[in-house]
Amino acid sequence: MRWLQPLAGAAVLGVLVWRLGAGPFLAGITAVDARVLAASAVVLFLATVCSAWRWQLVARGLGLELTLKSAVAASYRAQFLNSTLPGGILGDVHRGLAHGRAGGDAGLGLRAVAWERAAGQLVQGVLALALLAALLSPVRTAVALPAVVLLGAAAVVLAALRLRTADGPSWWARILRTAAADVRRGLLPRHTWPGVVTASFLAVAGYVAVFLMAARSAGSTAPLRQLLPLAVLVLMAMAVPASIAGWGPREGAAAWAFSAAGLGAAQGVSAAVVYGVLSLVSCLPGALVLVAGARAGARAGVGAAGAAGRQAVEAERPAGRLGGGLG
């Protein structure tokens, strides 16, 4: 399973190169300029702050302390790891574990990250469905059937879980009880859910804006009414944890969506590549956070070793004096 995710992303990229050639990828890379890099960095910074705010709200609801400054720094570090390591989710696992261990409960830290990510994906899905319903788009009919199938499958799974746990205690029942308690404490309180929804909406709006910048940089002249549904579909595909550092599902979804809209699969791939480059450059501050954390840990280790050495010397001194006197 560890290798299946990057292999799936590599397979998608391989099919795209086989069908379209390397031209769309090279066109996307060369389309990036300093102006769009600066603009996207500002927008993605604001989106990162919103995502960090959402994480802070959920974590505090679950009983973990988290300042907004620490949340922003950890979010940048997670984005950098997600953008450089296979799978696209290892950065989020790292921030959940680190925060949970600092608070004395690694499992709770992981669940806080999982629930805040789930809340963001839920808001993004609702916005995507609303846009597809409001705007005439060729991809609407193509998405309708998979959406109905997924909703039906989710309903069947939930019903099966309820039936499985109705008889008595089981590990399924424990999971459901824990999940229900987390949702009640971390997402549903009246002082939490409005902020979670607002932060998620603003973050999604920022990511959509950056994808629109990427599409324009890649040469797309389609109107915004046509590009908006495509943007949200590509963003939803990016949540699939089967990529090579974020690459694969995004480009595949963009190729399909742009082709279905009559804009050409090659243009979709170029737009997705531009978005990938913009995202990678914008998350580079996370590398600085990672290095600073490693240096702080090294200094703490050296300090602890020095203190232990001094304690050992102090412990040996009386014995040394006594032995010298006897001699």
N, C-alpha and C positions, 0 to 999 in steps of 0.2 A: 504493500500500500504506500510505503514511503516513496517508492520510485514511480508509482502509477500516475501520480499527479503531474510531475514534470514531463513524463512520457506522453501523457494526453495533450499537454500544451505543445510539446514538440511535434506531435502528429498533426495538430491543427495547422501549425506554421508550415510544416512540410507540405501539406495538401495545398495551402495557399501559394507557396512558391512554385509547386508543380503546375498548378492551374493558371497562375497569373504571372509567374516569373518574379525576379528580384526587383523589377522596376518600381512597383508601388512602394516597396520598403525604402529603396534609395531615395525616391522622390519625397517621401515623408521626412526622412532625416535631413535632406538638404533644404527643405522648406522652412525649417526653424531659424528664426533670427532673434537678435537681441531684444527687439521691441516686444515681441510676443512672449519671450522668456520672462522679461520683467513684469509684464502685465499678469501672466499666469501665476508667477510667484506670489504676487500680492493677493490675488483671488484665492489661491490655494492656502495661503497663510490664514486668511479669514475663515475658510472652510475648516482648516485644522483646529482653529480656536473653537469653532462651534462644535466640532466633534469631541474635543477635549472637555468642553462644558457639559455635553451630554454624558460623557463618561463620569465626570465628577458628580453629577446629579444621581446617576444610578448607583455609583459606589457608595455615596453617603447614605442613600436610602437603604442599602444592604448593611450599613454599619462600618464601612471603611472610610477613614479620613483621606482626603485627596485635595490638594490645592490646585487652583487652575494653572498656575505656573508649572508645577510638576506634571500636570496632565498634558500640557502643551509640549513640554520637552519630551516626555515619554511617547507621545503620539508621533512626533517627528522621528524619534528613534525607531519606532515600530514601522513607520512608512518606509524609512530607509532600508530596514531589514526585509520588509515585504517586497521591496523593489529590487533587491539584490540576491535573495535566497529563493530556492525552488519552493513551489507551493503557493506563495503569495499570502500566507497567514502566519508565518513563524514570528514575525514581528509583534503581532497581536498576542500570540501565546506568550512571548517573552515579557511584554508589558503587564499582562495579567499575572504571571507568576511572580515577577519582581514586586509588583504592588501588593499582591497577596502575602508574600513572605515578609515584606516590611510591616504589614499589619498583623502578622501572626496566623494567617489562614490562606494558604496558597490556593486551595480550592475555591474559596469565596472570591478571591481576586480574579481567577479565571472565569468564574460565573458572571462577575460584574462586567468584564469585557465582552463575554458572549451575549449578555442581555442588551448591552448598549449597542452592539453591532446589529443584533436582531431588530432592535427598535428602529435603527436607521434604515435597515433593509425594508422593514414594513412600511415606513413612511415613503421610501423611494418607490416601492411597488404600488402604493395607492396613487402617488403622483403620476406614475407611468400609465396606470389604467385610466386615470382622469384625462390625461393628455390624449391618449389613444381614443377615448370616447368623444372628446371635444373637437379634435382636429381630424379632418379627413386625411387618411394616410393608407397607402396600399398595404402596409404591414399590419394594419388593425385586424383584418380577417385572418391573417396568418397566425397572429398571436392569440386569437380568441379561443381556438380549440385547445392548444396546450395549456392555457390558463385554466380552462374549465376542467381539464384532466387533472392538473396539479391540485386544484381546490378539492376535487372529488377524492383524490388519493389522500389528501391531508385529512378530510373528514372521515374516511374509512379507517385510517390509522388511529385517529383520536377515539373513534368508537371502539375499535379493537382494544386499545389500551384501557378504556373504561371498563369494558367487559372483563378483561384479564385481571384487573385489580379490584373487582367488586367483591371477590370471595374472601379476601383476607390480606395480610401483609406479604409483600414480595418485593424484590428489588425494583420491579416496575412501579409498584406503589410508592416506594421511597423516592424514586426519581420524580414521579408526578407530584408528590407532596412537596419536595424541595423546590421544584420548578414553580408550583403555585405560590409557595411562600415568597420566593424571589420576586415574582411578578407583582404580588401585592405590596411588598416592601420597597422594591426598587423602581417600579414603573408606574404603578397606578395611584399612589397618593396624590392628593390635590395640589400639593406644593411641588410635585415632581413632574407629572406627565405634561403639563403645558410647556415647561422648559425643554423637555425631551423632544416633543413634537416640533417646537420652534427651532431648536438647534439642528434637528435632522433636516427640516425643510431648508434652512439657510445653507447647510452643508451641501445638500443635493443641488441647490441652485448654483452654488459655486462650481461644483464639478461639471454641471451642464454647461455653464458659461465657458469653462476652459475647453470643453469638447467643441463647442461652437467656434471658439478661437482656432482650435486645431483644424476644424473642417475648412474654415476660411483660409488658413495658412496653406492647407493642402490644395487649394484652388477651387473649392466648391463655391458655386454662385447661387445655389438653391436658396429660396426664401426661408426665413426662420420657421414659419409654420410647417414647412416640410422637414426641416432638420431637427426640430425639437423632439418629435417621437422617436427618431432614430437615435438621438443622443441618450435618451433615458433607457432605451433598449440595450445599447452598448454598455451603459453603466451597470445595468442589472446583470449582464453577462460577466462583468468584471468581478462580481461576487462569487463566481464559481471557483472553488479552490482546486483548480486543475490547470496550472499554468507554470511557465518558467519565469519566475520573478515578475509575475503579472502579465506576461506576454503569452498569447495563444487564444484564449476565449474572447478577449477583447477584439482582436483582429478578425477572428472568424465571425463574430456577431456583426461587426461593422461591415464586412464584405457581404454578408447575407442581407442585412437591413438596407444598405445602399443599393444593392442589386434589386431587391424587391421594390424599392422606391423609384427605380428607373435611373439612378444616378451612377451606376457602374460599381462593380465590386472593387475594382482597382482604386477608385477614389475613396471608398470606405476604408480600405487597408491603409492608404496614405494618411487619412485623417486619424486613424487609430494609432499609427506609428508616431505622428506628431504629438498626439496626446501622451503617449508613453514617454517620449523624450521630455516633454514639459513636466510631467509628473516626477520623473527621475531627477531632473535638475532642481526642481522645487523642494524635494525632500532631502537634499544634500546637507542642510543643517542637522539632520538626524545623525550624520556621521560624526559631526563635532560633539553632539551629545553622547554618542557611544564612546568616543575617545576620552572625553572628560570623565565619564563614569568609570572607565577602565583605569585611568590615572588616579582617580580618587580611591578606587579599591586597592590599587597597588600601594598608595601612600598609607592607607589604613592598615594594610598587611605589614608594611615595613615598621610602622609605628607600634603595632601589636607585638611584632617580633622583638623590637628594641626594648619595649617594656618588659617582656618576658625575660630577656637577657639581663636587664638590670636587676630584676627580682631574683634571678638565679645567683648573680654576683653578690647581692646583699645577703642572700641566704648562706653563701659560702664563707663570708668574711668572719663571723664569729668562730667557726671551726678552724679557720686558718690561724687566727690569733692564738686560740687555745693550743693548737698543735705546736706553734712556734715557741710558746712559753714552756711547754713540757720538754721541748728539745733542748 
